[in-house]
Protein backbone atom coordinates (compact mmCIF):
# COMPACT_ATOMS: atom_id res chain seq x y z
CA UNK A 1 0.00 0.00 0.00
CA UNK A 2 1.21 3.49 -0.86
CA UNK A 3 0.40 4.88 2.58
CA UNK A 4 2.50 2.35 4.50
CA UNK A 5 5.83 4.26 4.23
CA UNK A 6 4.07 7.40 5.49
CA UNK A 7 3.17 5.66 8.76
CA UNK A 8 6.50 3.88 9.14
CA UNK A 9 5.36 0.36 8.26
CA UNK A 10 6.48 -2.02 5.56
CA UNK A 11 3.33 -4.17 5.83
CA UNK A 12 -0.24 -3.89 7.11
CA UNK A 13 -0.64 -4.19 10.89
CA UNK A 14 -2.41 -7.56 11.02
CA UNK A 15 -1.23 -9.01 7.70
CA UNK A 16 0.82 -11.83 9.29
CA UNK A 17 -2.03 -12.84 11.63
CA UNK A 18 -4.53 -12.90 8.76
CA UNK A 19 -2.13 -14.94 6.66
CA UNK A 20 -1.46 -17.47 9.44
CA UNK A 21 -5.15 -17.91 10.23
CA UNK A 22 -6.39 -17.62 6.65
CA UNK A 23 -7.68 -21.18 6.32
CA UNK A 24 -9.52 -21.02 9.64
CA UNK A 25 -11.06 -17.62 8.81
CA UNK A 26 -12.28 -18.85 5.41
CA UNK A 27 -13.85 -21.96 7.00
CA UNK A 28 -15.69 -19.92 9.63
CA UNK A 29 -16.99 -17.36 7.12
CA UNK A 30 -17.99 -20.00 4.57
CA UNK A 31 -20.17 -21.72 7.14
CA UNK A 32 -21.71 -18.65 8.78
CA UNK A 33 -24.38 -16.03 8.18
CA UNK A 34 -23.66 -12.32 8.59
CA UNK A 35 -25.68 -9.15 9.01
CA UNK A 36 -23.88 -5.84 8.46
CA UNK A 37 -25.80 -2.78 9.68
CA UNK A 38 -24.59 0.51 8.25
CA UNK A 39 -22.85 -1.46 5.52
CA UNK A 40 -22.77 1.35 2.94
CA UNK A 41 -20.57 3.68 5.01
CA UNK A 42 -16.79 3.74 4.76
CA UNK A 43 -16.16 1.18 7.51
CA UNK A 44 -19.24 -0.82 6.52
CA UNK A 45 -18.12 -1.13 2.92
CA UNK A 46 -14.64 -2.25 3.97
CA UNK A 47 -16.11 -4.93 6.27
CA UNK A 48 -18.60 -6.07 3.64
CA UNK A 49 -15.88 -6.41 1.00
CA UNK A 50 -13.66 -8.45 3.33
CA UNK A 51 -16.52 -10.82 4.14
CA UNK A 52 -17.73 -11.08 0.54
CA UNK A 53 -14.23 -11.91 -0.74
CA UNK A 54 -14.22 -15.00 1.53
CA UNK A 55 -17.49 -16.40 0.16
CA UNK A 56 -19.82 -16.34 3.20
CA UNK A 57 -22.76 -18.71 3.44
CA UNK A 58 -25.09 -15.70 3.86
CA UNK A 59 -24.32 -11.99 3.85
CA UNK A 60 -27.05 -9.38 4.29
CA UNK A 61 -26.28 -5.66 4.31
CA UNK A 62 -28.55 -2.93 5.68
CA UNK A 63 -28.16 0.83 5.26
CA UNK A 64 -30.41 3.88 4.99
CA UNK A 65 -28.44 5.22 2.00
CA UNK A 66 -29.90 3.60 -1.09
CA UNK A 67 -27.39 5.26 -3.44
CA UNK A 68 -24.34 4.18 -1.42
CA UNK A 69 -25.77 0.66 -1.27
CA UNK A 70 -26.15 0.53 -5.05
CA UNK A 71 -22.55 1.71 -5.46
CA UNK A 72 -21.37 -0.96 -3.00
CA UNK A 73 -23.08 -3.70 -5.04
CA UNK A 74 -21.63 -2.34 -8.29
CA UNK A 75 -18.17 -2.25 -6.75
CA UNK A 76 -18.43 -5.83 -5.48
CA UNK A 77 -19.74 -7.16 -8.79
CA UNK A 78 -16.99 -5.44 -10.78
CA UNK A 79 -14.16 -6.55 -8.45
CA UNK A 80 -15.25 -9.81 -6.80
CA UNK A 81 -17.97 -11.06 -9.15
CA UNK A 82 -20.61 -13.41 -7.74
CA UNK A 83 -20.10 -15.77 -4.82
CA UNK A 84 -21.90 -19.03 -4.20
CA UNK A 85 -23.52 -17.81 -0.97
CA UNK A 86 -26.58 -15.66 -0.47
CA UNK A 87 -25.93 -11.93 -0.79
CA UNK A 88 -28.70 -9.36 -0.31
CA UNK A 89 -28.87 -5.65 0.43
CA UNK A 90 -31.72 -3.75 2.10
CA UNK A 91 -32.25 0.02 2.13
CA UNK A 92 -33.69 0.18 5.65
CA UNK A 93 -33.37 2.05 8.93
CA UNK A 94 -32.31 -0.42 11.62
CA UNK A 95 -34.74 1.26 14.03
CA UNK A 96 -37.76 0.61 11.83
CA UNK A 97 -40.51 -1.99 11.95
CA UNK A 98 -39.35 -3.14 8.51
CA UNK A 99 -35.95 -3.98 9.98
CA UNK A 100 -37.57 -6.06 12.71
CA UNK A 101 -39.52 -7.97 10.07
CA UNK A 102 -36.31 -8.47 8.07
CA UNK A 103 -34.23 -9.87 10.90
CA UNK A 104 -37.02 -12.17 12.06
CA UNK A 105 -37.82 -13.51 8.59
CA UNK A 106 -34.39 -13.51 6.93
CA UNK A 107 -32.39 -14.48 10.03
CA UNK A 108 -31.06 -15.89 12.19
CA UNK A 109 -27.53 -14.51 11.83
CA UNK A 110 -24.41 -15.94 13.41
CA UNK A 111 -22.58 -12.61 13.43
CA UNK A 112 -24.07 -9.12 13.55
CA UNK A 113 -21.92 -6.07 12.80
CA UNK A 114 -23.45 -2.74 13.83
CA UNK A 115 -21.45 -0.05 12.03
CA UNK A 116 -24.16 2.62 11.99
CA UNK A 117 -23.74 5.99 13.71
CA UNK A 118 -24.41 9.69 13.64
CA UNK A 119 -20.83 10.87 13.98
CA UNK A 120 -20.67 14.62 13.34
CA UNK A 121 -20.56 17.12 16.20
CA UNK A 122 -22.63 19.53 14.06
CA UNK A 123 -25.53 17.05 14.32
CA UNK A 124 -26.03 18.06 17.96
CA UNK A 125 -26.56 21.76 17.25
CA UNK A 126 -30.34 21.49 17.00
CA UNK A 127 -32.62 19.45 19.29
CA UNK A 128 -34.23 17.50 16.45
CA UNK A 129 -31.05 16.03 15.00
CA UNK A 130 -29.69 15.58 18.53
CA UNK A 131 -32.67 13.39 19.38
CA UNK A 132 -31.96 11.42 16.21
CA UNK A 133 -28.31 11.05 17.28
CA UNK A 134 -29.32 9.56 20.63
CA UNK A 135 -31.80 7.27 18.88
CA UNK A 136 -29.22 5.96 16.38
CA UNK A 137 -26.19 5.75 18.66
CA UNK A 138 -27.92 4.40 21.77
CA UNK A 139 -31.45 3.07 21.36
CA UNK A 140 -31.03 1.50 17.93
CA UNK A 141 -27.90 -0.26 19.15
CA UNK A 142 -29.73 -1.71 22.14
CA UNK A 143 -32.64 -2.73 19.92
CA UNK A 144 -30.49 -4.49 17.29
CA UNK A 145 -28.52 -6.25 20.01
CA UNK A 146 -31.68 -7.56 21.65
CA UNK A 147 -33.01 -8.81 18.31
CA UNK A 148 -29.70 -10.53 17.56
CA UNK A 149 -29.66 -12.12 21.02
CA UNK A 150 -33.24 -13.36 20.71
CA UNK A 151 -32.31 -15.16 17.49
CA UNK A 152 -29.20 -16.74 18.98
CA UNK A 153 -26.38 -14.74 17.40
CA UNK A 154 -22.92 -16.04 18.24
CA UNK A 155 -21.43 -12.56 18.41
CA UNK A 156 -22.45 -8.91 18.16
CA UNK A 157 -19.87 -6.31 17.13
CA UNK A 158 -20.30 -2.56 17.42
CA UNK A 159 -18.21 0.47 16.43
CA UNK A 160 -17.60 3.25 18.92
CA UNK A 161 -15.38 6.31 18.77
CA UNK A 162 -12.25 7.66 20.47
CA UNK A 163 -14.43 10.61 21.50
CA UNK A 164 -16.22 8.33 23.95
CA UNK A 165 -13.16 8.64 26.22
CA UNK A 166 -13.89 11.59 28.55
CA UNK A 167 -16.50 12.97 26.13
CA UNK A 168 -16.83 16.73 25.73
CA UNK A 169 -19.78 16.67 23.32
CA UNK A 170 -23.02 14.76 22.88
CA UNK A 171 -21.67 12.73 19.99
CA UNK A 172 -18.97 11.24 22.23
CA UNK A 173 -21.33 11.03 25.19
CA UNK A 174 -23.95 9.11 23.22
CA UNK A 175 -21.34 6.56 22.16
CA UNK A 176 -20.07 6.28 25.75
CA UNK A 177 -23.61 5.59 26.96
CA UNK A 178 -23.89 2.98 24.20
CA UNK A 179 -20.70 1.32 25.42
CA UNK A 180 -22.06 1.13 28.98
CA UNK A 181 -25.25 -0.53 27.77
CA UNK A 182 -23.25 -3.06 25.75
CA UNK A 183 -20.90 -3.84 28.65
CA UNK A 184 -23.92 -4.72 30.75
CA UNK A 185 -25.42 -6.84 27.98
CA UNK A 186 -22.09 -8.65 27.50
CA UNK A 187 -22.92 -10.63 30.63
CA UNK A 188 -25.43 -12.64 28.59
CA UNK A 189 -24.29 -12.09 24.98
CA UNK A 190 -20.88 -12.33 23.31
CA UNK A 191 -20.06 -8.74 22.34
CA UNK A 192 -16.99 -6.88 21.14
CA UNK A 193 -16.41 -3.21 20.34
CA UNK A 194 -13.75 -1.04 18.76
CA UNK A 195 -13.15 2.66 19.18
CA UNK A 196 -12.28 4.22 15.84
CA UNK A 197 -10.43 7.50 15.52
CA UNK A 198 -10.96 9.74 12.48
CA UNK A 199 -10.50 7.61 9.35
CA UNK A 200 -8.65 9.40 6.56
CA UNK A 201 -10.75 9.92 3.40
CA UNK A 202 -13.82 8.25 4.92
CA UNK A 203 -17.26 9.66 4.06
CA UNK A 204 -17.75 12.95 5.86
CA UNK A 205 -14.07 13.41 6.78
CA UNK A 206 -12.26 16.64 5.94
CA UNK A 207 -9.95 14.86 3.51
CA UNK A 208 -12.93 13.33 1.71
CA UNK A 209 -14.47 16.79 1.59
CA UNK A 210 -11.30 18.25 0.10
CA UNK A 211 -11.41 15.65 -2.67
CA UNK A 212 -15.03 16.52 -3.33
CA UNK A 213 -14.17 20.21 -3.62
CA UNK A 214 -11.32 19.41 -6.02
CA UNK A 215 -13.66 17.27 -8.12
CA UNK A 216 -16.21 20.11 -8.26
CA UNK A 217 -13.49 22.73 -8.76
CA UNK A 218 -15.04 24.78 -5.97
CA UNK A 219 -12.73 27.77 -5.90
CA UNK A 220 -14.03 29.38 -2.71
CA UNK A 221 -13.95 26.10 -0.80
CA UNK A 222 -10.40 25.38 -1.95
CA UNK A 223 -9.27 28.81 -0.79
CA UNK A 224 -10.84 28.15 2.61
CA UNK A 225 -9.18 24.74 2.74
CA UNK A 226 -5.72 26.15 2.10
CA UNK A 227 -6.36 28.89 4.66
CA UNK A 228 -7.08 26.20 7.27
CA UNK A 229 -4.00 24.18 6.33
CA UNK A 230 -1.64 27.19 6.21
C-alpha positions as a Markdown table, in Angstrom:
| # | Residue | x | y | z |
|---|---|---|---|---|
| 1 | Unk | 0.0 | 0.0 | 0.0 |
| 2 | Unk | 1.2 | 3.5 | -0.9 |
| 3 | Unk | 0.4 | 4.9 | 2.6 |
| 4 | Unk | 2.5 | 2.4 | 4.5 |
| 5 | Unk | 5.8 | 4.3 | 4.2 |
| 6 | Unk | 4.1 | 7.4 | 5.5 |
| 7 | Unk | 3.2 | 5.7 | 8.8 |
| 8 | Unk | 6.5 | 3.9 | 9.1 |
| 9 | Unk | 5.4 | 0.4 | 8.3 |
| 10 | Unk | 6.5 | -2.0 | 5.6 |
| 11 | Unk | 3.3 | -4.2 | 5.8 |
| 12 | Unk | -0.2 | -3.9 | 7.1 |
| 13 | Unk | -0.6 | -4.2 | 10.9 |
| 14 | Unk | -2.4 | -7.6 | 11.0 |
| 15 | Unk | -1.2 | -9.0 | 7.7 |
| 16 | Unk | 0.8 | -11.8 | 9.3 |
| 17 | Unk | -2.0 | -12.8 | 11.6 |
| 18 | Unk | -4.5 | -12.9 | 8.8 |
| 19 | Unk | -2.1 | -14.9 | 6.7 |
| 20 | Unk | -1.5 | -17.5 | 9.4 |
| 21 | Unk | -5.2 | -17.9 | 10.2 |
| 22 | Unk | -6.4 | -17.6 | 6.6 |
| 23 | Unk | -7.7 | -21.2 | 6.3 |
| 24 | Unk | -9.5 | -21.0 | 9.6 |
| 25 | Unk | -11.1 | -17.6 | 8.8 |
| 26 | Unk | -12.3 | -18.8 | 5.4 |
| 27 | Unk | -13.8 | -22.0 | 7.0 |
| 28 | Unk | -15.7 | -19.9 | 9.6 |
| 29 | Unk | -17.0 | -17.4 | 7.1 |
| 30 | Unk | -18.0 | -20.0 | 4.6 |
| 31 | Unk | -20.2 | -21.7 | 7.1 |
| 32 | Unk | -21.7 | -18.7 | 8.8 |
| 33 | Unk | -24.4 | -16.0 | 8.2 |
| 34 | Unk | -23.7 | -12.3 | 8.6 |
| 35 | Unk | -25.7 | -9.2 | 9.0 |
| 36 | Unk | -23.9 | -5.8 | 8.5 |
| 37 | Unk | -25.8 | -2.8 | 9.7 |
| 38 | Unk | -24.6 | 0.5 | 8.2 |
| 39 | Unk | -22.9 | -1.5 | 5.5 |
| 40 | Unk | -22.8 | 1.4 | 2.9 |
| 41 | Unk | -20.6 | 3.7 | 5.0 |
| 42 | Unk | -16.8 | 3.7 | 4.8 |
| 43 | Unk | -16.2 | 1.2 | 7.5 |
| 44 | Unk | -19.2 | -0.8 | 6.5 |
| 45 | Unk | -18.1 | -1.1 | 2.9 |
| 46 | Unk | -14.6 | -2.3 | 4.0 |
| 47 | Unk | -16.1 | -4.9 | 6.3 |
| 48 | Unk | -18.6 | -6.1 | 3.6 |
| 49 | Unk | -15.9 | -6.4 | 1.0 |
| 50 | Unk | -13.7 | -8.5 | 3.3 |
| 51 | Unk | -16.5 | -10.8 | 4.1 |
| 52 | Unk | -17.7 | -11.1 | 0.5 |
| 53 | Unk | -14.2 | -11.9 | -0.7 |
| 54 | Unk | -14.2 | -15.0 | 1.5 |
| 55 | Unk | -17.5 | -16.4 | 0.2 |
| 56 | Unk | -19.8 | -16.3 | 3.2 |
| 57 | Unk | -22.8 | -18.7 | 3.4 |
| 58 | Unk | -25.1 | -15.7 | 3.9 |
| 59 | Unk | -24.3 | -12.0 | 3.8 |
| 60 | Unk | -27.0 | -9.4 | 4.3 |
| 61 | Unk | -26.3 | -5.7 | 4.3 |
| 62 | Unk | -28.6 | -2.9 | 5.7 |
| 63 | Unk | -28.2 | 0.8 | 5.3 |
| 64 | Unk | -30.4 | 3.9 | 5.0 |
| 65 | Unk | -28.4 | 5.2 | 2.0 |
| 66 | Unk | -29.9 | 3.6 | -1.1 |
| 67 | Unk | -27.4 | 5.3 | -3.4 |
| 68 | Unk | -24.3 | 4.2 | -1.4 |
| 69 | Unk | -25.8 | 0.7 | -1.3 |
| 70 | Unk | -26.1 | 0.5 | -5.1 |
| 71 | Unk | -22.6 | 1.7 | -5.5 |
| 72 | Unk | -21.4 | -1.0 | -3.0 |
| 73 | Unk | -23.1 | -3.7 | -5.0 |
| 74 | Unk | -21.6 | -2.3 | -8.3 |
| 75 | Unk | -18.2 | -2.2 | -6.7 |
| 76 | Unk | -18.4 | -5.8 | -5.5 |
| 77 | Unk | -19.7 | -7.2 | -8.8 |
| 78 | Unk | -17.0 | -5.4 | -10.8 |
| 79 | Unk | -14.2 | -6.6 | -8.5 |
| 80 | Unk | -15.3 | -9.8 | -6.8 |
| 81 | Unk | -18.0 | -11.1 | -9.1 |
| 82 | Unk | -20.6 | -13.4 | -7.7 |
| 83 | Unk | -20.1 | -15.8 | -4.8 |
| 84 | Unk | -21.9 | -19.0 | -4.2 |
| 85 | Unk | -23.5 | -17.8 | -1.0 |
| 86 | Unk | -26.6 | -15.7 | -0.5 |
| 87 | Unk | -25.9 | -11.9 | -0.8 |
| 88 | Unk | -28.7 | -9.4 | -0.3 |
| 89 | Unk | -28.9 | -5.6 | 0.4 |
| 90 | Unk | -31.7 | -3.8 | 2.1 |
| 91 | Unk | -32.3 | 0.0 | 2.1 |
| 92 | Unk | -33.7 | 0.2 | 5.7 |
| 93 | Unk | -33.4 | 2.1 | 8.9 |
| 94 | Unk | -32.3 | -0.4 | 11.6 |
| 95 | Unk | -34.7 | 1.3 | 14.0 |
| 96 | Unk | -37.8 | 0.6 | 11.8 |
| 97 | Unk | -40.5 | -2.0 | 11.9 |
| 98 | Unk | -39.4 | -3.1 | 8.5 |
| 99 | Unk | -36.0 | -4.0 | 10.0 |
| 100 | Unk | -37.6 | -6.1 | 12.7 |
| 101 | Unk | -39.5 | -8.0 | 10.1 |
| 102 | Unk | -36.3 | -8.5 | 8.1 |
| 103 | Unk | -34.2 | -9.9 | 10.9 |
| 104 | Unk | -37.0 | -12.2 | 12.1 |
| 105 | Unk | -37.8 | -13.5 | 8.6 |
| 106 | Unk | -34.4 | -13.5 | 6.9 |
| 107 | Unk | -32.4 | -14.5 | 10.0 |
| 108 | Unk | -31.1 | -15.9 | 12.2 |
| 109 | Unk | -27.5 | -14.5 | 11.8 |
| 110 | Unk | -24.4 | -15.9 | 13.4 |
| 111 | Unk | -22.6 | -12.6 | 13.4 |
| 112 | Unk | -24.1 | -9.1 | 13.6 |
| 113 | Unk | -21.9 | -6.1 | 12.8 |
| 114 | Unk | -23.5 | -2.7 | 13.8 |
| 115 | Unk | -21.4 | -0.1 | 12.0 |
| 116 | Unk | -24.2 | 2.6 | 12.0 |
| 117 | Unk | -23.7 | 6.0 | 13.7 |
| 118 | Unk | -24.4 | 9.7 | 13.6 |
| 119 | Unk | -20.8 | 10.9 | 14.0 |
| 120 | Unk | -20.7 | 14.6 | 13.3 |
| 121 | Unk | -20.6 | 17.1 | 16.2 |
| 122 | Unk | -22.6 | 19.5 | 14.1 |
| 123 | Unk | -25.5 | 17.1 | 14.3 |
| 124 | Unk | -26.0 | 18.1 | 18.0 |
| 125 | Unk | -26.6 | 21.8 | 17.2 |
| 126 | Unk | -30.3 | 21.5 | 17.0 |
| 127 | Unk | -32.6 | 19.4 | 19.3 |
| 128 | Unk | -34.2 | 17.5 | 16.5 |
| 129 | Unk | -31.1 | 16.0 | 15.0 |
| 130 | Unk | -29.7 | 15.6 | 18.5 |
| 131 | Unk | -32.7 | 13.4 | 19.4 |
| 132 | Unk | -32.0 | 11.4 | 16.2 |
| 133 | Unk | -28.3 | 11.0 | 17.3 |
| 134 | Unk | -29.3 | 9.6 | 20.6 |
| 135 | Unk | -31.8 | 7.3 | 18.9 |
| 136 | Unk | -29.2 | 6.0 | 16.4 |
| 137 | Unk | -26.2 | 5.8 | 18.7 |
| 138 | Unk | -27.9 | 4.4 | 21.8 |
| 139 | Unk | -31.5 | 3.1 | 21.4 |
| 140 | Unk | -31.0 | 1.5 | 17.9 |
| 141 | Unk | -27.9 | -0.3 | 19.1 |
| 142 | Unk | -29.7 | -1.7 | 22.1 |
| 143 | Unk | -32.6 | -2.7 | 19.9 |
| 144 | Unk | -30.5 | -4.5 | 17.3 |
| 145 | Unk | -28.5 | -6.3 | 20.0 |
| 146 | Unk | -31.7 | -7.6 | 21.7 |
| 147 | Unk | -33.0 | -8.8 | 18.3 |
| 148 | Unk | -29.7 | -10.5 | 17.6 |
| 149 | Unk | -29.7 | -12.1 | 21.0 |
| 150 | Unk | -33.2 | -13.4 | 20.7 |
| 151 | Unk | -32.3 | -15.2 | 17.5 |
| 152 | Unk | -29.2 | -16.7 | 19.0 |
| 153 | Unk | -26.4 | -14.7 | 17.4 |
| 154 | Unk | -22.9 | -16.0 | 18.2 |
| 155 | Unk | -21.4 | -12.6 | 18.4 |
| 156 | Unk | -22.4 | -8.9 | 18.2 |
| 157 | Unk | -19.9 | -6.3 | 17.1 |
| 158 | Unk | -20.3 | -2.6 | 17.4 |
| 159 | Unk | -18.2 | 0.5 | 16.4 |
| 160 | Unk | -17.6 | 3.2 | 18.9 |
| 161 | Unk | -15.4 | 6.3 | 18.8 |
| 162 | Unk | -12.3 | 7.7 | 20.5 |
| 163 | Unk | -14.4 | 10.6 | 21.5 |
| 164 | Unk | -16.2 | 8.3 | 24.0 |
| 165 | Unk | -13.2 | 8.6 | 26.2 |
| 166 | Unk | -13.9 | 11.6 | 28.6 |
| 167 | Unk | -16.5 | 13.0 | 26.1 |
| 168 | Unk | -16.8 | 16.7 | 25.7 |
| 169 | Unk | -19.8 | 16.7 | 23.3 |
| 170 | Unk | -23.0 | 14.8 | 22.9 |
| 171 | Unk | -21.7 | 12.7 | 20.0 |
| 172 | Unk | -19.0 | 11.2 | 22.2 |
| 173 | Unk | -21.3 | 11.0 | 25.2 |
| 174 | Unk | -23.9 | 9.1 | 23.2 |
| 175 | Unk | -21.3 | 6.6 | 22.2 |
| 176 | Unk | -20.1 | 6.3 | 25.7 |
| 177 | Unk | -23.6 | 5.6 | 27.0 |
| 178 | Unk | -23.9 | 3.0 | 24.2 |
| 179 | Unk | -20.7 | 1.3 | 25.4 |
| 180 | Unk | -22.1 | 1.1 | 29.0 |
| 181 | Unk | -25.3 | -0.5 | 27.8 |
| 182 | Unk | -23.3 | -3.1 | 25.7 |
| 183 | Unk | -20.9 | -3.8 | 28.6 |
| 184 | Unk | -23.9 | -4.7 | 30.8 |
| 185 | Unk | -25.4 | -6.8 | 28.0 |
| 186 | Unk | -22.1 | -8.6 | 27.5 |
| 187 | Unk | -22.9 | -10.6 | 30.6 |
| 188 | Unk | -25.4 | -12.6 | 28.6 |
| 189 | Unk | -24.3 | -12.1 | 25.0 |
| 190 | Unk | -20.9 | -12.3 | 23.3 |
| 191 | Unk | -20.1 | -8.7 | 22.3 |
| 192 | Unk | -17.0 | -6.9 | 21.1 |
| 193 | Unk | -16.4 | -3.2 | 20.3 |
| 194 | Unk | -13.7 | -1.0 | 18.8 |
| 195 | Unk | -13.1 | 2.7 | 19.2 |
| 196 | Unk | -12.3 | 4.2 | 15.8 |
| 197 | Unk | -10.4 | 7.5 | 15.5 |
| 198 | Unk | -11.0 | 9.7 | 12.5 |
| 199 | Unk | -10.5 | 7.6 | 9.4 |
| 200 | Unk | -8.6 | 9.4 | 6.6 |
| 201 | Unk | -10.7 | 9.9 | 3.4 |
| 202 | Unk | -13.8 | 8.2 | 4.9 |
| 203 | Unk | -17.3 | 9.7 | 4.1 |
| 204 | Unk | -17.7 | 12.9 | 5.9 |
| 205 | Unk | -14.1 | 13.4 | 6.8 |
| 206 | Unk | -12.3 | 16.6 | 5.9 |
| 207 | Unk | -9.9 | 14.9 | 3.5 |
| 208 | Unk | -12.9 | 13.3 | 1.7 |
| 209 | Unk | -14.5 | 16.8 | 1.6 |
| 210 | Unk | -11.3 | 18.2 | 0.1 |
| 211 | Unk | -11.4 | 15.6 | -2.7 |
| 212 | Unk | -15.0 | 16.5 | -3.3 |
| 213 | Unk | -14.2 | 20.2 | -3.6 |
| 214 | Unk | -11.3 | 19.4 | -6.0 |
| 215 | Unk | -13.7 | 17.3 | -8.1 |
| 216 | Unk | -16.2 | 20.1 | -8.3 |
| 217 | Unk | -13.5 | 22.7 | -8.8 |
| 218 | Unk | -15.0 | 24.8 | -6.0 |
| 219 | Unk | -12.7 | 27.8 | -5.9 |
| 220 | Unk | -14.0 | 29.4 | -2.7 |
| 221 | Unk | -14.0 | 26.1 | -0.8 |
| 222 | Unk | -10.4 | 25.4 | -2.0 |
| 223 | Unk | -9.3 | 28.8 | -0.8 |
| 224 | Unk | -10.8 | 28.1 | 2.6 |
| 225 | Unk | -9.2 | 24.7 | 2.7 |
| 226 | Unk | -5.7 | 26.1 | 2.1 |
| 227 | Unk | -6.4 | 28.9 | 4.7 |
| 228 | Unk | -7.1 | 26.2 | 7.3 |
| 229 | Unk | -4.0 | 24.2 | 6.3 |
| 230 | Unk | -1.6 | 27.2 | 6.2 |
